[in-house]
Amino acid sequence: MYIYNVTINIEDEVKQEWLTWLEGHILDVLNTGKFISAKLTEVLVEEEMGGTTYSVQYTAKTKEDIQKYYQEDAARLRNDGMKKFGDKMVAFRTELRLINEFYPTNANN
């Protein structure tokens, strides 16, 4: 499995509007068919620049699926957010490869 991670810092005055927009954006990305799931998390760190930081983690079956997303969909979908929030947000992207997942052996946890 592969994870396409997008980390975004958004200015607080537009955060609620952005979060509402982001829910639809995540569904648009998933509806490209390149990803099988997505998680939205808040990064629990205080940024010197202010604002609030979030991470969206899209799970893909293959690295090729992520590459197809870049080639076929990324520019169009990124532009939607940049038009609306471009000067209020900073984003960076990383790709991760899942090596293994671990779970507790004690079912009471």
N, C-alpha and C positions, 0 to 999 in steps of 0.2 A: 504494500500500500504506500501511497505517496500523499503528502500534505502540501497544499499550496496555501501558505500563510500570508495574510495581508494585515499589517499592523498600521493603525491609523490613529493620529492624534487630532482631535476635533476641538475647536474652541467652544467653551461652555455656553456661550450665548445662542449657539445654533444646535447644541447637542440633541435636544429632544426632536427637533425637526429632522436632523440627520439620522437619528435612530429609526424614526418612522420610515424615511426614505430607504435606509439600509435594509430593512426587512424585505422590502420589495426587490431590492437589488440582489440580495442573496438568493431569493427565489429565481430571479432572472438568470443568475450564474448557474444554479442547479439545473434549470430547465434547458441549458445548452446540451445536456446529456454527457458532459465530460466528467462530472463529479457525482459521487454517490451520497454524500452527506456534507453538512456544514455545521460548525459550532461557532457561536459568537460569545466572546469572553471580554470582560473588562480587565485591563492590566492594572494590577494594584501597586502602582508606583506613582509618586508625585513627581511630575515633570517640571523642570526648571522653567520651561517655556509656558507652563500653564496648560489649561485644557484637560481633557480626559482622553486616555489612550485605550483603544480596543484592539482585539485580535479576532480576525475571522479565519477559521481553519477549514479549508475545503479538502475533503478526502477524495482521492482519485485511485482507480485501480492500477494505472500505469503512468509512468513518466510521459509516455507518448500522449496520453489524454490531456495532460497539462500543456504540452507543446501544441496540441491541436487547439486548445482553448486560446493560447497566445495568438496563434495564426488566424483563427476564425472569429473570435468573439471579444477578446480582451480590449482592443482599442475602442470599439463601439461602447462597451459597457463601462469602461473607465471614463470615457468622455461625458457620459450622463452625469456622473458625480462631480467631475471637474467643472462642468458648466455651472452647476448649482452651488457647490461648496469649495471650489478650488482655492480661493484665497483664505479659507477658514480651516483648512486641513492639511496635514502632511502625512504621506503614506509611504511605506516601503514593503517590499515583497520578498519572501524567501520560499524555497522549496525544501522539503524534508522527506527523507525516506524512512518509513517505519521499519525498525529492526526487529523489535519484539514488544509484546505487551505482557505485563505481569499483574497478577491478581493475588490477593491474600489467600492463603491456604485455609485459614480459619473462617468458616462461613458466618461467624457471629460478628464480623467487622462491619 
